[in-house]
Amino acid sequence: MDRLNHDYENIIKCRDDFPSLKRSLRDLPLAYFDGPAGTQVPQQVIDTISSYYKTCNANAHAHFITSIETDRMIDEARVNMSHFLGAECGETISFGANMTTLNFSLSKAIGRYLQPGDEILITQLDHEANRGPWLALRSRGLVVREVAVTPDGALDYRDFENKINDNTRLVAMGYASNAFGTVNDVALARKLSYQVGAWLLLDAVHYAPHFPTDLRQLGADFFLCSAYKFYGPHVGILYCKAGLLDRIYPDRLRTQIQQAPFCIETGTPNFASIAGTRAAVDYIASFGTGRDTRSRILNSMEVIAAYEHELAQYLYQNILLLVSNVECASDKLLDLLKVGTIVFLYG
């Protein structure tokens, strides 16, 4: 542990940025083990949210100075997220209450776009937020198939290849499992999807906070993540490849801007949280080096990924020694582990 503290000194120092890490219980510091359920929030993000309420709290798309500032902030947040994800531009980024809400809106729109008998392929490894919205489309006459999971917590790719076919219109899968930490073979999924002409949707809520993402290289059509997993507030983020959101026509009010990225952002967004999302990306970039925001984000995410991997290894190797009545994941599962998530049972 001393070596980790030395090798990643800058990351260790950032603990002082998080007010929640100063809390104690019975004179002991709290340890937040439930990383898959979200991260803590640094003071820089908290200050940005507070500053929005103090200085320019207003609705968007009006001629008031505070509305103009809000519009500018949202545009900047879209651009920041496009840098974070390696997307083409800010116009491909939409915001929502959370990933689940955005995915339900997306599934309803895609469900209307598809025809009875068309097929959607999901996986049994996914979070319910990327299963329930698609399983619900069975009531509309769509066929929803499920890729099985192997005993060691990975997708069964032979089953994947057997179930994708010429009738498949959408593959909706997770990038990384929040239950096991395993990273799915997205390159294979993209190849198989292309071969049958299907869209590829990735739930990256548990991947995006841990590794650099390059959407232009991935080739995903839809990509979802959540700011609360990378030091921000509860905000859902949806990337849609240019032109796709306008084709599927999501539910929206007549008074809403009818084009992407606005057309899936129903009602008044949580502007302060969107400001916090922009600040969370800035916070991540502050740990990296490079000539521009994207370069700094990539460098920072590479360092964070390396640190998390070593920290997960340390936890896995020591928790059985430190705590009694704990059953940890198998060695084989650890070999598959790519995200710094460890499964253990206590009791």
N, C-alpha and C positions, 0 to 999 in steps of 0.2 A: 504493500500500500504506500510506503514511503516513496518508492520509485515512481508510482503513478502520480503522486502529489508533485514530485519534482519535474517529471516529463511534461505534465500538463498544468503547469503552474498558473497560466493565465485563466484556464477554465476553473481551476480550484478557487482562484480569487473572485470569480464572478458570483460565488455564493453570497457575497455581501450585497449583491444587487437585488436579492429576493427577500422581501420582508417576511414572508411566511417561514423561511428557514431559520429565522431568529426566534421562533416560537418554541417553547419547551412545555413539557408535561411531567409533573412530579420531578422537577429539576433535571430532566433529561431532554435533549433536543429531539424534536420529532423527525422521523425518517419517513419520507413519502415513497412508499414502495409501489403504489398503484399507477405506474407510468402509463400503461395502456388506457387508463381512464382520464388522462390529461396531465399537463405540466403545471408547475407554479408560474407566477407572473412576475417579471422583474419590475423594479421601481420605474424604469424608463418608460415602460408600456403603461403603467398605472398613471404616471404623470401626463402622458399624451392623452389618455382618455379623459382625465380630469381637466386638462387644458381645453379640450374641445368643448366641454360643457361650460367652461368659464368664458370662452372667447367667441365662439361662432356656432352656438347651438341653434340650428334652424333647419327647415326643410329644404330640399334641393330644387333646382330648376326654377328659381325665381330671381328677381332683379335686386333683392336686398343684398347688401355687402356680405352678410353672414351666409346667405344662400350661395353666393358666388364662391365664397371661401370653402363651403361644404362641397360644392361641385368639384372644385380644384383638388380638394383632399381625396375625394373618391377616385378621381382620375389618377392621382399619384399612387393610391393604394392598389389600383388595378395594375399599373405599371410595375410597382414593387413586386406584386405577386407573379407577374409574368417573368420578372428577373429570377425570382425564387424557383419557379418551376421550369424555366427555360422555354416558355411559350413564345409564340410569334410576336404578340403585342398585347397591350392592356385590354383591347376590345374583345379578346377571347375569354376574359375573366368576369364571372358573375359572383355576387355575394348573396348569401341567404342566412336564415336563422341558425342553421346547422346543416351538416352533410345529409342527414336523414330527410329533412324537409326538402332540400334541393333534389334529392334522389327520387322522392315520391312525385314531385312536380315533373321531373324528367320522365319517369316511368309512365305517368298518365299521358304525357304528350306522345311518347314513343308508342304506347299502346294504341292510341288513336291513329297513328301513322301506319302501323303494321296491319296486316290482314289476318283473319282467322285462318289457322293452320300454319302461319309463320312461327318460327321457333326462336326461343331465347335460351342461352346456355349459361347457367350459374354454377356455383360450386358449394359443396357442403362444408368447406373450410371458412367460408366468408362470415363476417359479422352480419347479424340480422338486418342491419340497415342496408345491406346490399343483397338481401335475399327477399325480405318481405315485400318491398315494392314491386319486384318482378314476379314473385309467386302469385300476387294478387291479380295479375293479368291473365291467369288461367280462366278467370270468370268471363273474360272477353273472347274466349275461343283460341287464345294463343297457347302454344305448346311450350312448357318450361321444363327443360331437362337439367339434371344436376350431376356435376362431376364428383365422383367419390373421393374419399380421403383414405390414405394408406395408414396402417397402424402407427407409423413413426411420425405422423403429423404433417405429411406433405400431400400435395395433390397427386392423384393417380392419372398420369399423363396418357397412359394407354387408354384409360376410360375416356379421357378428354378427346382423344383422336377418334374414338369409336362413336362419340355422341354428337360431335360437330358434323354438319352435313350441308347439303345445298339449300336446305330450307332454313338454316340458321341465319337470322338477321342481326342478332346482337349477342355478343359474349360479354357478360358482366361478372367481373372477378376482382378479388382483392389483390393488391400488390404485395402486401405482407400481412400475416395473420397476427391479430392482436392477442390471440390466445396462446400461440406457440412461438411467435417470433419468426417463423419460417417465411422466406421470400419466394414468391412464385415465379415460375419461368415465363415472364411476360413476353420475352422475345419469341418463344415458341407459340404462345397464345396469339401474338400479332401475326405471325406467319400463317397459322391455321385459319385465322379470321380472314386475312387477305385472300386466301385460296378460295373461300366460299363467298366472298363479297360481303362479310358481316362487319358491323361496327364493333369496336372494342371499347368497353367502359372499364376504367380502373378505379376501385376504391383504394385510395392511397393514404387514408387517414393515419394508418400505422406505419407507413413507409416514408412519406415526405419529411417527417421531422428528423429522420435518422440518416438519410443518405442524400447526396446531390441528385437532382431530378433534371432530366433533359427531355422535355416533351417533343421537341422537334426530332430528336433521335428515336424516341419511343414509338412515335406514330400513333398514339392513342387518339381515339375520336372524342371521348369524354373522360374526364379525370376529376375526381373529387378528393378534397382534403379538408381539414379543420384547423383553424388557427389556435384553438385551445391546446393542441398537441405540440405546438412549437412556440410556447411562451406568450401566446396572445389570448384574447378573450374568446368567448363562444361565438364564432362566426364560421359558417360553412362557405367553402370556395369551390366553384365549378368552372372547369375549363371545358370549352367546346371548340372543336376545330372550326375555323372560319367558315361560315355559311350553314353549319348544321343546325344551330338553334333556330334560325329563321325557317328552316324546312319543316321542323316538327311541331311548331306552333304551340308552345306551352300556354297554360292558363294565365291570363292577364286581364287587367281592367282595360276598358276602352280608353281611359285617360292616360294609361301608361305608354311610354315610348315603345313602339311596337317592334323595334329591331333589337338584335343582340348588341351588347350584353344585358340590356335593361329588361327585356321582355319576360324573363323568368324571375325577376326581382319584384315579387308581389308586395303591394303596400309600401309603407314608409320603412326603409331599412334602419338598422341600428347604427346610425352614423358614428357615434362615439366608439363603438366596437370596431367599425371598419378602420377608423383612425388608429386604434390600438393594433389592428392587424398590420397596417403599414409600419407601425413602430416596431412590431415583433420582428419583421423582416430586417429592418434597420439594425436591430439589436444583434441578430445572427450575423449580419454582414460585418459588424464592428469587430468580430474576432478574426476576420480574414484579412488577407493582403491581396492587392491587385490594383489594376488601373481603373476598373469600373465596378459598379455594384454587382453585376453578375459574377465577375472574377472573384470578388471578395466573398460572395455567398458560397461559391464552389469551394474555395480554399477553406472557409470556416466549416462547411459541412463535412469535408474530408477529415478535418481534425476532430470534430465532434464524433463522427462515426468510429474513428480509431480509438478514441477515449472510451466511448460506450462499450465497444467490443471488449477491451481489456478489463473494464469495470465489471462487465457481465461475467467474464471468465473468473475474476477474483471472487465475485459473489457465489458463483456456482461451486467453486472449489472449496470455499470456506463455510458456507452456511450449514452444511451438515456437521461441521466441527463446532460451530458456535451455538446452534440451537438444537435442542432435542425434539424428538417427535416430528421431524420434518422429512418429507419424501420429496426428492428433487427429480427433475427431468432426467431421462436416461442419457447415457453418453452418445448414443446414436442421434437422439434429438438435438443434443448440443452441437453435433457435427453439422446439422442442418441449420442451426441458428445463425441468422444473419443480422437480425435486429436485436438490440440489447434487451431482450425480454426473456425472463426465465420463469418456468412454471414450477411451483412447489406447493405441496399440500402440507398443512400443519394440523396436527391432532392425532 
